[in-house]
Amino acid sequence: MLCYSIAFVAVFIATASQILLKQQARDTLGKKSFVWKFLNPRVIIAYGSLFFSMALNQIALKQVPVSVIPCINSTSFIWIFLFSYLILKERPSKKKIVGVILILLGNAISRL
């Protein structure tokens, strides 16, 4: 059970870091130099968090069946969709909504 929790924590860390990257990209759009867009504290923290979430996934893979990990990891797209709407105030397009529905259906079908 602990490894399942580790897998979900890894998904949330990856989601938070991707939201941080989206926010940084939006904040520096056309304002800063090319180097500053990639070498600033937000981006470095976000990529470090992504690396940490991959390490957590490797730990979780030792106990969680390989057939379950992709289902857990695919929920990150749903969380990014929701957090982008709630935190970044992005309006979801129809394609994104359809994509989230397909992910949910795919997870439901794979767990049958």
Protein Blocks (a to p, Z undefined) as FASTA:
>chain_A
ZZmmmmmmmmmmmmmmmmmmmmmmmmmgokacfklmmmcfklmmmmmmmmmmmmmmmmmm
mmmcfklmmmmmmmmmmmmmmmmmmmnopacdfklmmmmmmmmmmmmmmmZZ
